[in-house]
Amino acid sequence: MSEIHIPVLLNEVLELFSPFAGQKNLVYFDGTYGRGGHFKAIFEKFEPAKCYATDQDTQAIDQAKKTWAAEINSGRIEIHHQNFLEFVKAEKAAGIDMVLLDLGVSSPQLDQAQRGFSFNKDGPLDMRMNQKQELTAAKIINEFESEDLFEIFKSYGEVQNPARVIRAIVNDRTTKPFTTTLQLAQLIERVDGWQKKGFHPATQYFMALRLVVNRELQVVEEVIPLLIRQMQDKGRIAIITFHSLEDRLVKNIFKNSADGFLVNKKVIVPSENECKINVRARSAKLRVFQKGPEPEKPDKFALRRQQRDQNSGS
Ligand SMILES: C[S@@+](CC[C@H](N)C(=O)[O-])C[C@H]1O[C@@H](n2cnc3c(N)ncnc32)[C@H](O)[C@@H]1O
């Protein structure tokens, strides 16, 4: 069982937070602590006076509390087992300077068969990041109507035509409910077959179920405006996504906000080298938003005129 998670786009995140270097009394919020790779690097580089971290996964939080016991005792770090949306809704994020949301699941979550995220490993059809919530992937597959399954796989999984798989699910579940990941993955493989080399036919179906079980898109949509409202002027929000729908959502909210601007107009993606070292980085995309008015770009003609005047005067 892997306990390691390699933080994705770490250098790029540190670089985009670099305007905060050397500032006093910084407040940092990591909404997706995971195994704390980004958190530790940001803590060490920027030395914030106060840090908050949330994760809805109990294992992640248990480990975080052990790692940071001394700083939790001193009050410098607070760690909460909570959905980041609940934390922000409770106005606990007021006055923050730096926010990081590294969305999706961590490597330990994917690697542990019993969490039910992987179509390669047999485990319960679960997919809950928060093991205390009720809705599981099995509940969706066994109980949702065909048209709801269609919408889930089509809109969230971007599966072109999920109808045959849905018919097979609805047929099979009348005799035997779906309980395991391999039961579902094998049905999809049987019905859809391998259409793209190296790309398991269950990939998009599993992604769609995961997004719905954890309400991932809704949570992001709700949290961004609240974060923007609560953070300091010139505060920055960095969001890493792993799904095109999620990236589009983040980009549009940042772009359309009247309260700040996208720091990088072009999305930031991992280098080839990072993808070689960490295949899970492959689909990552980073966008960073800054609160407040965008600084005016220097007028190069005015600068040139100024230089000429200085030169001729001297
Ligand atoms: C990609 S991992 C983060 C890895 C982390 N940056 C690191 O370096 O170790 C995502 C983590 O965020 C958590 N998570 C995802 N959505 C969440 C939400 N809405 N609220 C709280 N935690 C969430 C997951 O449980 C998972 O542990």
The ligand as a Gaussian input file, in Angstrom:
#p B3LYP/6-31G(d) Opt

LIG

0 1
 C       -4.464000      15.517000      -5.119000
 S       -4.620000      15.232000      -3.429000
 C       -3.691000      16.535000      -2.687000
 C       -2.244000      16.225000      -2.525000
 C       -1.451000      17.258000      -1.762000
 N       -1.396000      18.535000      -2.424000
 C       -0.052000      16.744000      -1.480000
 O        0.928000      17.348000      -1.933000
 O        0.069000      15.726000      -0.810000
 C       -6.240000      15.756000      -3.110000
 C       -6.669000      15.620000      -1.656000
 O       -7.736000      16.535000      -1.472000
 C       -8.779000      15.934000      -0.788000
 N      -10.001000      16.615000      -1.266000
 C      -10.502000      16.650000      -2.507000
 N      -11.613000      17.405000      -2.558000
 C      -11.782000      17.888000      -1.286000
 C      -12.757000      18.747000      -0.683000
 N      -13.786000      19.253000      -1.385000
 N      -12.605000      19.060000       0.624000
 C      -11.570000      18.565000       1.354000
 N      -10.652000      17.727000       0.850000
 C      -10.747000      17.402000      -0.465000
 C       -8.694000      14.462000      -1.119000
 O       -9.262000      13.708000      -0.075000
 C       -7.190000      14.250000      -1.262000
 O       -6.615000      13.846000      -0.053000

